[in-house]
Amino acid sequence: MKLRRRSEDIHYYNVHDTYAVRKFTNTLYNLIKNNTEMGANIIILCIGTDRATGDCLGPIVGYKLKKMFLENVVVYGTLSQPVHAKNIEETIQTIHKTYQNPFIIAIDACLGKMDHIGYVSLGKGSINPGAGVNKTLPAVGDMYITGIVNFSGFMDMLILQNTRLHTVMGMADFIAVGIRRTFQLLSRSVG
């Protein structure tokens, strides 16, 4: 996954900071509230594969979100049905055929700077999944959540394969809890 935007458009959260999930929730809530219409179809597209530890962030988040039974949220990409390089184009087409004007929140793992490992980024706009490992896939999302699971450099695919599951699980917990809290706030503000 590769992002191309101004740094002020990206919000970073260290998953180990005490108040980070609260800040993440507030930012996500405001971005969704300010960029969607009431009753919009919100799709959470969790991208990645369970065959590489560093790339399984998306499917783990999807798995956790499905277990939470969130109202008014449709989740694509889980451990049992991952959305990855071989089926992402078909999945995007299915979403657009099934839902009128869907608002897609794309979730993916990425590689970054050594001092950003364990950070989650959040912002408006699309991401290019697979770009970090030289894959050409369509840009996706009206908004994105990414987890920096390891450092970028030489032999990125090998680095993804050797990422600690502990790091990925901590980030997946953080993202899933933040999304759950956000949608609880959204349902209260509507009702």
C-alpha positions as CSV (number, residue, x, y, z in Angstrom):
1,M,0.0,0.0,0.0
2,K,1.3,3.5,-0.8
3,L,-0.1,6.8,0.1
4,R,0.5,10.1,-1.8
5,R,-0.9,13.0,0.2
6,R,0.2,16.0,2.2
7,S,1.3,15.1,5.8
8,E,-1.4,17.4,7.4
9,D,-4.1,15.2,5.8
10,I,-2.8,12.1,7.6
11,H,-3.5,11.4,11.2
12,Y,-1.1,9.1,13.0
13,Y,-1.8,7.1,16.2
14,N,0.6,5.1,18.3
15,V,-1.4,2.1,19.4
16,H,0.4,1.9,22.7
17,D,-0.5,5.5,23.7
18,T,-3.1,5.6,26.5
19,Y,-5.5,8.0,24.8
20,A,-4.8,7.1,21.2
21,V,-8.0,5.0,20.6
22,R,-10.1,7.9,21.9
23,K,-8.4,10.3,19.5
24,F,-8.7,7.8,16.6
25,T,-12.4,7.3,17.4
26,N,-13.0,11.1,17.4
27,T,-11.2,11.7,14.2
28,L,-12.9,8.7,12.4
29,Y,-16.3,9.8,13.7
30,N,-15.7,13.4,12.4
31,L,-14.4,12.2,9.0
32,I,-17.4,9.9,8.4
33,K,-19.9,12.4,9.7
34,N,-18.5,15.3,7.5
35,N,-18.1,13.2,4.4
36,T,-21.2,11.0,4.2
37,E,-24.8,11.7,3.8
38,M,-27.3,10.4,6.3
39,G,-28.2,6.7,5.5
40,A,-25.1,6.3,3.3
41,N,-23.9,2.7,2.6
42,I,-20.7,2.5,4.6
43,I,-18.5,-0.3,3.4
44,I,-15.3,-1.4,5.3
45,L,-13.0,-3.0,2.9
46,C,-10.3,-5.0,4.7
47,I,-7.4,-5.7,2.3
48,G,-4.7,-8.4,2.7
49,T,-4.0,-12.0,2.9
50,D,-3.7,-14.5,5.8
51,R,-0.7,-16.1,4.0
52,A,1.8,-13.4,5.1
53,T,1.9,-12.2,8.7
54,G,2.5,-8.6,7.9
55,D,-0.3,-8.5,5.3
56,C,-3.0,-10.1,7.5
57,L,-3.9,-6.9,9.3
58,G,-6.9,-6.2,7.1
59,P,-8.4,-9.8,7.3
60,I,-7.9,-9.9,11.0
61,V,-9.7,-6.5,11.4
62,G,-12.5,-7.8,9.1
63,Y,-12.8,-11.0,11.2
64,K,-13.0,-8.9,14.4
65,L,-15.6,-6.5,13.0
66,K,-17.8,-9.3,11.7
67,K,-17.8,-10.8,15.3
68,M,-19.0,-7.4,16.6
69,F,-22.2,-7.4,14.5
70,L,-22.1,-3.6,13.9
71,E,-25.3,-2.0,12.7
72,N,-25.3,-0.3,9.3
73,V,-21.8,-1.5,8.5
74,V,-20.9,-3.9,5.7
75,V,-17.5,-5.6,6.0
76,Y,-15.6,-7.2,3.1
77,G,-12.3,-9.1,3.7
78,T,-12.0,-11.5,6.6
79,L,-9.7,-14.4,7.4
80,S,-12.1,-16.9,5.8
81,Q,-12.8,-14.6,2.8
82,P,-9.8,-12.3,2.3
83,V,-9.7,-9.5,-0.3
84,H,-6.3,-9.6,-1.9
85,A,-4.5,-8.9,-5.2
86,K,-6.3,-11.7,-7.0
87,N,-9.9,-10.7,-6.2
88,I,-9.8,-7.0,-5.2
89,E,-11.0,-5.7,-8.7
90,E,-13.9,-8.2,-8.6
91,T,-14.8,-7.2,-5.0
92,I,-14.8,-3.5,-5.9
93,Q,-17.1,-4.2,-8.8
94,T,-19.4,-6.2,-6.6
95,I,-19.6,-3.4,-4.0
96,H,-20.5,-0.8,-6.7
97,K,-23.1,-3.1,-8.2
98,T,-24.7,-3.9,-4.9
99,Y,-24.7,-0.5,-3.2
100,Q,-25.6,2.9,-4.5
101,N,-22.9,5.5,-3.9
102,P,-21.0,3.4,-1.3
103,F,-18.7,5.2,1.1
104,I,-15.7,2.8,1.3
105,I,-13.2,2.8,4.2
106,A,-10.2,0.8,3.0
107,I,-8.1,-0.9,5.6
108,D,-4.6,-2.3,4.8
109,A,-1.2,-3.0,6.2
110,C,1.8,-1.0,5.0
111,L,5.5,-0.7,5.5
112,G,7.0,2.6,6.7
113,K,9.8,4.2,8.7
114,M,11.3,2.2,11.5
115,D,10.1,4.7,14.1
116,H,6.5,4.5,12.8
117,I,6.1,0.7,13.3
118,G,3.0,0.2,15.5
119,Y,1.3,3.4,14.3
120,V,-2.1,3.5,12.6
121,S,-2.8,6.2,10.0
122,L,-6.2,7.6,9.1
123,G,-7.3,10.0,6.5
124,K,-9.5,11.0,3.5
125,G,-8.8,9.6,0.1
126,S,-7.9,6.4,-1.5
127,I,-4.9,4.0,-1.2
128,N,-3.1,1.9,-3.7
129,P,-2.9,-1.6,-2.2
130,G,0.1,-3.6,-3.2
131,A,2.1,-0.6,-4.3
132,G,4.6,-1.1,-1.5
133,V,5.5,-4.5,-3.0
134,N,5.4,-3.3,-6.6
135,K,1.9,-4.6,-7.5
136,T,-0.4,-2.6,-9.7
137,L,-3.9,-2.7,-8.3
138,P,-6.7,-0.2,-8.5
139,A,-6.8,2.7,-6.0
140,V,-9.7,2.1,-3.6
141,G,-11.5,4.0,-0.8
142,D,-13.0,7.3,0.1
143,M,-11.1,7.1,3.3
144,Y,-8.3,4.8,4.6
145,I,-7.0,3.3,7.7
146,T,-3.5,1.8,7.5
147,G,-1.3,0.0,10.0
148,I,2.5,0.4,9.7
149,V,3.4,-3.2,10.5
150,N,7.1,-3.1,9.7
151,F,9.9,-1.0,8.1
152,S,10.2,-0.5,4.3
153,G,13.5,-1.1,2.5
154,F,15.2,-3.8,0.7
155,M,13.1,-7.0,0.0
156,D,9.8,-5.7,1.3
157,M,7.9,-9.0,0.6
158,L,10.3,-10.9,2.8
159,I,9.9,-8.3,5.5
160,L,6.1,-8.7,5.3
161,Q,6.5,-12.4,5.7
162,N,8.6,-12.0,8.8
163,T,6.5,-9.4,10.6
164,R,5.6,-10.2,14.2
165,L,2.0,-11.4,14.7
166,H,2.0,-9.7,18.1
167,T,2.4,-6.3,16.3
168,V,-0.3,-7.0,13.8
169,M,-2.8,-8.3,16.5
170,G,-2.3,-5.2,18.7
171,M,-3.0,-2.9,15.7
172,A,-6.0,-5.0,14.7
173,D,-7.5,-4.8,18.2
174,F,-6.9,-1.0,18.2
175,I,-8.6,-0.5,14.8
176,A,-11.5,-2.8,15.5
177,V,-12.2,-1.1,18.9
178,G,-11.9,2.3,17.4
179,I,-14.4,1.4,14.6
180,R,-16.8,-0.1,17.0
181,R,-16.8,3.0,19.2
182,T,-17.1,5.2,16.2
183,F,-20.2,3.5,14.9
184,Q,-21.7,3.5,18.4
185,L,-21.3,7.3,18.4
186,L,-22.8,7.5,14.9
187,S,-25.8,5.5,15.9
188,R,-26.4,7.7,19.0
189,S,-26.2,10.9,16.9
190,V,-28.8,9.6,14.4
191,G,-31.2,8.2,17.0
